[in-house]
Amino acid sequence: MKSRGWTKELMAQLLPRPQYRRFNGRSVPHWHRDDVRAAEATAAFQAKSRGALPRGADLQAAAAAAQAAAALLGRAWQDAPREETWPWVLAGYYHQAIVSHLPAAARGRGLRSNQISGFLNQFLSLGTRCDEAQLPGVLTHFVQAGVWLGDHPDAPLAGLVKAQYPGVLRAAAEQVIVSFTAAQPEADLPALLQMKDFPVSQLLSRTLGYLYSVCYVPQAIRTSLEVLMALNPKDEYPEARAMDRHFILHLGGTNTGKTYAGFQRLKQARTGVYLAPLRLLALEAQEVLLDAGIDCSLTTGEEEDRRAGDTHVAATAEKLDLKQPYEVAVIDECQMIADRQRGYAWTRAILGVLAPEVHLCAAPEAKDLLLRIIASCGDSYEVEVHHRKTPLVCMNHTVDYTQVQPGDALITFSKIGVLSVAEDLRQA
């Protein structure tokens, strides 16, 4: 009954009490065919029915009318002067949505003549007043009435729609953009309208603000994450990948001259950077280079000593400037790459430092990992193994502070230990 245009109100008004039969486990109302056809012939039914769904020849005729309407609107759009503006771009999307929905409208219920004229005139009024929230509904009604245009292309109202169609869409789009921008001034409208897969089909059911929040923003986030989170970490540093870099690995235990060897080459370079795990080591490197007559700046998380005209920089690993090229880079204590909290800084430095010659100072245990990283970058390398010149002997008695000599190093493993030893040395 509903497919024939009946509503509950019309059934109660025009039909006798129904009989009920069981169907699929439910009681379904039934009317006699003659009673239904007689009621459908009345003026009351014609005035209030929802219209019947087209079938057979009627459906074929409606499909042909929808196709003709799409062609009519397509010609109107193509004949309009082009604009290089965002309202015109959005209007183009509205046009695509309308034309693409016309075939489905042909399968919908037929409309009464007063509904058709009302929907078409409602569309024409968008040229002067457009409410963004109501626009999807107005465009949907226009599509439903648009099938009529294919059957009546020479009617005065059809001619009026054809003449004003591009201008109405352009004016509506401009008003929508003004409303959208006022509501979301931070939104990137050009990026939304230039989406690769702009959701045209949803323009007849959703507002532009909804499409921005639900369609564009998640896609923009996914795209940003894809850029930031490369499949291979080395690809996050394209400038370094473009360089032909050569690594020299200085491997050895403590006090075997690894850092010293790297420093000798750093002193000879026109520009260079030294990266250390500790501020004190970076500070010591700066002092050594300054004593050698080399202008060297210092940059750490705690201290900045920028010098005009500097050629070298001593820094903690986290402070490496990935945009600054150097002739030579020395990265100290590279076994720190395995540290759970700070290891990223050494990974970042090795993969991204812009220097054709890079010296890596590390414990022997880090060799395999460092070589795998270098190989993944396609860079060349050589390995220098350093041996201790004097034996390392474990003392079997307590240190006598009065016997400490210049050059000795006292190492403790906590802040309290450092302060305690320092106070003992001062008192001695």
C-alpha positions in Angstrom: 0.0 0.0 0.0 2.8 2.4 0.8 4.4 1.8 -2.6 1.1 3.0 -4.1 1.2 6.3 -2.2 -1.1 5.4 0.7 -0.6 6.9 4.2 -2.1 5.7 7.5 -4.3 8.8 7.5 -5.7 8.0 4.0 -6.2 4.4 4.9 -8.3 5.4 7.9 -10.2 8.0 5.9 -11.0 6.3 2.6 -11.0 2.5 3.2 -13.3 0.2 5.2 -12.0 -1.7 8.2 -9.4 -4.2 7.0 -9.2 -7.9 7.4 -6.2 -9.4 9.1 -4.2 -12.4 7.9 -1.1 -14.1 9.3 2.0 -13.4 7.2 5.6 -14.3 8.4 4.3 -14.7 11.9 2.6 -11.3 11.9 -1.0 -10.1 11.5 -1.1 -8.0 8.3 -4.1 -5.9 7.3 -5.8 -6.6 3.9 -8.3 -4.7 1.8 -10.3 -5.8 -1.2 -8.7 -4.7 -4.5 -11.9 -3.0 -5.8 -12.1 -0.9 -2.6 -8.5 0.3 -3.0 -8.8 1.2 -6.6 -12.1 3.0 -6.0 -10.5 5.1 -3.2 -7.4 5.9 -5.4 -9.7 7.4 -8.0 -11.1 10.0 -5.5 -10.0 13.6 -5.4 -9.1 13.2 -1.7 -6.6 10.5 -2.5 -5.1 12.5 -5.4 -4.6 15.5 -3.2 -3.0 13.8 -0.2 -1.3 10.7 -1.4 2.5 10.3 -1.3 2.6 9.2 -5.0 3.2 5.7 -6.2 6.6 4.2 -7.0 6.9 3.9 -10.7 7.0 0.4 -12.2 7.5 -1.2 -15.7 6.9 1.3 -18.5 6.5 4.2 -15.9 9.9 3.4 -14.4 11.5 3.4 -17.8 9.9 6.7 -18.7 11.0 8.3 -15.4 14.6 7.1 -16.0 14.6 8.7 -19.4 13.3 11.9 -17.9 16.0 11.9 -15.3 18.6 11.4 -17.9 17.2 14.3 -20.0 17.1 16.5 -16.9 20.8 15.7 -16.1 21.7 16.7 -19.7 19.7 19.9 -19.4 21.4 20.9 -16.2 24.8 19.8 -17.5 24.5 22.1 -20.5 23.4 25.0 -18.3 26.5 24.5 -16.1 28.9 24.1 -19.0 27.5 27.3 -20.7 28.2 29.4 -17.6 31.4 31.5 -17.5 34.2 29.8 -15.5 35.5 31.3 -12.3 38.7 30.7 -10.4 37.1 31.1 -6.9 36.3 28.8 -4.0 32.5 29.5 -4.3 32.6 28.3 -7.8 34.5 25.1 -6.8 31.9 24.4 -4.2 29.1 25.1 -6.6 30.7 22.6 -9.0 30.5 20.0 -6.3 26.8 20.8 -5.7 26.2 20.4 -9.4 27.9 17.0 -9.4 25.8 15.9 -6.4 22.6 16.9 -8.1 23.3 15.2 -11.4 24.6 12.0 -9.8 21.4 11.7 -7.7 18.9 12.2 -10.5 18.8 8.5 -11.6 17.8 7.5 -8.0 15.1 10.2 -8.0 13.6 8.5 -11.1 12.8 5.5 -8.9 11.1 7.6 -6.3 7.5 8.4 -5.7 5.8 10.7 -8.2 5.2 14.3 -7.0 2.1 16.4 -7.3 2.3 19.5 -9.6 2.1 21.8 -6.6 5.0 20.0 -4.9 7.1 20.2 -8.1 6.7 23.9 -8.5 7.2 24.5 -4.8 10.5 22.5 -4.7 11.8 24.2 -7.9 10.9 27.7 -6.6 12.5 26.9 -3.3 15.7 26.1 -5.1 15.6 29.4 -7.1 15.2 31.3 -3.8 18.7 30.1 -2.8 20.2 32.8 -5.0 19.1 35.5 -2.4 18.9 33.5 0.9 20.6 30.3 1.8 20.6 28.6 5.2 23.5 26.2 5.4 21.6 23.9 7.7 18.6 23.7 5.4 20.5 23.6 2.1 20.9 19.7 1.9 17.1 19.3 2.2 16.4 22.0 -0.4 18.8 20.4 -2.8 17.3 16.9 -2.2 13.8 18.3 -3.0 15.2 20.0 -6.1 16.6 16.6 -7.3 13.2 14.9 -6.6 11.5 17.6 -8.7 14.3 17.7 -11.2 13.0 14.6 -13.0 10.0 16.8 -14.2 12.5 19.0 -16.0 13.4 16.2 -18.4 9.7 15.7 -19.4 8.9 19.5 -19.6 12.1 21.2 -20.9 10.1 23.9 -22.7 7.9 24.8 -19.8 8.4 28.4 -18.5 9.5 27.2 -15.0 12.0 24.8 -16.6 13.4 27.6 -18.7 13.7 29.8 -15.6 15.6 27.0 -13.7 17.9 26.4 -16.7 18.8 30.1 -16.9 19.4 30.7 -13.2 20.8 27.2 -12.3 24.6 28.1 -12.3 24.1 31.4 -10.6 21.9 30.0 -7.9 24.5 27.3 -7.1 27.3 29.8 -7.1 25.3 32.2 -4.8 24.4 29.4 -2.4 28.0 28.2 -2.2 29.2 31.7 -1.5 26.7 32.1 1.4 27.6 28.7 2.7 31.3 29.5 2.7 30.7 32.8 4.6 28.7 30.9 7.2 31.2 28.1 7.5 34.2 30.5 7.8 32.4 32.5 10.5 31.6 29.4 12.5 35.1 27.8 12.1 37.6 30.6 11.3 40.5 28.3 12.0 39.4 25.8 9.3 41.4 25.3 6.1 38.7 25.8 3.5 41.0 25.5 0.4 42.4 22.2 1.8 38.9 20.9 2.3 37.8 21.8 -1.2 40.9 20.4 -2.7 40.6 17.0 -1.0 41.5 14.1 -3.4 38.2 12.3 -2.6 35.9 15.2 -1.7 32.6 13.6 -0.4 30.4 15.0 -3.2 27.6 12.4 -2.6 27.1 13.6 1.0 26.4 17.2 0.0 22.7 16.4 -0.2 22.5 15.1 3.3 25.3 16.9 5.2 26.5 20.5 5.8 29.9 21.7 4.8 30.8 22.0 8.5 30.0 18.4 9.0 32.1 17.3 6.0 35.1 19.3 7.4 34.9 17.8 10.8 34.1 14.2 9.9 35.7 13.7 6.5 38.6 16.2 6.1 40.0 16.5 9.6 40.5 12.7 10.1 42.1 12.4 6.7 44.4 15.3 7.3 45.5 13.7 10.6 46.1 10.4 8.9 48.1 12.1 6.1 50.2 14.1 8.7 51.0 10.9 10.6 52.0 9.1 7.4 54.5 11.9 6.7 55.8 12.0 10.3 55.9 8.3 10.8 57.9 7.0 7.8 57.9 3.2 7.2 61.6 3.3 7.6 63.1 5.9 10.1 66.0 6.7 7.7 63.5 8.1 5.2 62.6 10.9 7.7 65.9 12.6 6.7 65.8 13.1 3.0 68.6 15.7 3.0 71.0 13.3 4.7 69.9 10.5 2.3 70.9 12.7 -0.6 74.5 13.0 0.7 77.3 10.6 0.1 78.4 10.1 3.7 81.4 8.1 5.0 81.5 6.8 8.6 84.6 6.0 10.7 83.7 3.8 13.7 86.1 4.2 16.7 85.5 1.2 18.8 87.2 0.4 22.1 86.9 0.3 25.9 87.1 3.3 28.3 90.2 5.5 27.9 91.4 4.0 24.7 91.6 7.2 22.7 88.4 6.9 20.7 87.2 10.4 21.2 90.8 11.8 20.9 91.1 10.3 17.4 87.8 11.9 16.4 88.9 15.2 17.8 92.1 15.3 15.8 90.1 15.2 12.6 87.5 17.7 14.0 90.3 20.2 14.7 91.4 20.1 11.0 87.9 20.6 9.6 86.7 23.9 8.4 83.3 23.3 10.1 82.3 20.6 12.6 80.0 19.4 15.4 80.7 17.3 18.4 77.8 15.5 20.2 78.1 14.2 23.7 75.7 12.6 26.2 76.6 15.1 29.0 76.8 18.9 29.3 80.2 18.6 31.0 81.6 16.6 28.1 80.2 19.2 25.6 81.7 22.0 27.7 85.1 20.2 27.8 85.0 19.8 24.0 84.3 23.5 23.6 87.2 24.4 25.8 89.6 22.1 23.9 88.6 23.6 20.6 88.8 27.1 21.9 92.3 26.4 23.3 93.2 25.2 19.8 92.2 28.6 18.3 88.9 27.3 16.9 85.7 29.4 17.3 83.3 27.0 18.9 79.8 27.5 20.4 78.1 25.5 23.1 74.5 24.4 23.1 73.0 22.0 25.7 69.7 21.7 27.4 71.0 23.8 30.3 73.4 26.2 28.7 73.8 28.2 25.5 77.1 29.9 24.5 76.6 31.1 21.0 79.6 32.8 19.5 79.5 35.1 16.4 81.4 33.7 13.5 81.7 30.2 15.0 82.8 27.3 12.8 82.3 24.5 15.3 79.6 23.5 17.8 79.8 21.3 20.8 76.4 20.1 22.0 74.5 17.3 23.7 73.1 14.8 21.3 69.5 16.1 21.6 70.5 19.6 20.5 71.8 18.6 17.0 70.6 21.1 14.3 69.5 18.8 11.5 69.4 21.7 9.0 73.0 22.8 9.5 75.6 21.2 7.3 79.1 20.4 8.7 82.3 19.1 7.2 83.0 16.7 10.0 80.8 15.3 12.8 81.9 13.5 15.9 79.2 11.6 17.8 80.5 10.3 21.2 79.3 7.4 23.3 77.2 5.9 20.6 76.4 2.9 22.7 73.8 5.2 24.2 71.6 4.4 21.2 70.4 1.5 23.3 69.2 3.7 26.2 65.4 3.4 26.6 64.9 7.1 27.3 67.6 8.9 25.3 68.6 6.5 22.6 66.4 8.3 20.0 68.8 11.2 20.1 71.7 9.0 18.8 69.5 7.3 16.2 68.4 10.7 15.0 72.0 12.1 14.9 73.4 9.1 13.1 70.6 9.0 10.5 70.2 12.7 10.0 73.5 14.6 10.6 74.5 16.6 7.5 78.2 15.8 7.3 80.1 13.9 4.6 82.4 12.5 7.3 81.0 11.2 10.5 83.1 9.7 13.4 81.2 7.4 15.7 82.8 6.7 19.1 81.4 3.7 20.8 81.9 0.6 23.0 82.6 -2.6 20.9 79.2 -4.0 21.9 77.5 -1.4 19.7 79.4 -2.4 16.5 76.8 -4.6 14.9 73.9 -2.3 15.5 75.8 0.8 14.2 76.8 -1.1 11.0 73.2 -2.2 10.3 72.1 1.5 10.6 74.9 2.7 8.3 74.1 -0.1 5.8 70.4 0.8 5.8 71.4 4.4 4.8 73.6 3.1 1.9 76.6 5.0 3.3 80.2 3.7 3.4 82.2 3.0 6.5 85.5 1.9 8.0 86.2 0.5 11.5 89.1 1.5 13.7 89.6 -0.6 16.9 91.3 1.3 19.8 93.3 -0.5 22.5 94.1 0.8 26.0 97.8 1.8 26.2 97.9 1.1 30.0 96.2 -1.7 31.9 93.0 -1.1 33.8 93.4 -2.4 37.3 90.7 -2.6 40.0 92.0 -1.2 43.4 91.5 -3.4 46.4 91.5 -0.6 49.0 89.7 2.7 49.8 90.8 5.8 48.0 92.8 8.2 50.1 91.8 11.7 49.0 95.2 13.1 50.0 96.7 10.9 47.3 94.6 12.2 44.5 96.8 13.6 41.7 96.0 16.0 38.8 94.4 14.1 35.9 92.8 11.6 38.2 89.0 11.0 37.8 86.8 10.1 40.6 83.5 8.5 39.4 80.3 8.1 41.4 76.9 6.9 40.3 74.5 9.2 42.0 74.0 12.9 42.7 74.4 12.4 46.4 77.7 10.5 45.8 79.0 13.4 43.6 78.2 16.0 46.3 79.7 13.8 49.1 83.0 13.3 47.2 83.2 16.9 46.3 82.8 17.9 49.9 85.4 15.4 51.0 87.9 16.8 48.5 87.3 20.3 49.6 87.9 19.4 53.3 91.1 17.5 52.3 
